[in-house]
Amino acid sequence: MRELAISSKATMRNLTKFCIAPPADPQDLMEKWQDSERLEEAISMLTPRKRQAVIGFFFTDKTLNEIGKEMGVTGSRVRQIKETAIRHLRVNLYKNMNMETS
């Protein structure tokens, strides 16, 4: 996932949120990092189409219609793909969390 080209505005927003209110406790910082790694792994497990919809929506400043043009579908279809991808992410994240605690 690190190779993804994320817009500078999105990167700055995320970086700003992290820098303005960093976790006070080193344990919190480690947990935040682990959550980020888990999410990155879960996103990488999505199909390319679902991954493109999720990354386009959450990590760029593109609209659903703009993402749809890139994918060759309507903005409404991108929303549907994104929603399905989110459900898959939740399942994958939940499975990974349960495997780590077992």
DANORJO-V983468 format. One record per backbone hydrogen bond with DSSP energy under -0.5 kcal/mol. NH is the residue of the N-H (numbers start at 1). CO is the residue of the C=O. If there is no record, write none. Layout:
nh & co
NH & CO
NH & CO
//
This chain:
nh & co
4 & 1
6 & 4
7 & 59
11 & 7
12 & 8
13 & 9
14 & 10
15 & 11
16 & 12
17 & 13
18 & 14
19 & 15
20 & 16
21 & 17
22 & 19
29 & 25
30 & 26
31 & 27
32 & 28
33 & 29
34 & 30
35 & 31
36 & 32
37 & 33
38 & 34
39 & 35
40 & 36
41 & 37
42 & 38
43 & 39
44 & 40
45 & 41
45 & 42
46 & 43
51 & 47
52 & 48
53 & 49
54 & 50
55 & 51
56 & 52
57 & 53
58 & 54
59 & 55
60 & 56
62 & 56
67 & 63
68 & 64
69 & 65
70 & 66
71 & 67
72 & 68
73 & 68
78 & 74
79 & 75
80 & 76
81 & 77
82 & 78
83 & 79
84 & 80
85 & 81
86 & 82
87 & 83
88 & 84
89 & 85
90 & 86
91 & 87
92 & 88
93 & 89
94 & 90
95 & 91
96 & 92
97 & 93
98 & 94
99 & 95
100 & 96
101 & 97
102 & 98
//
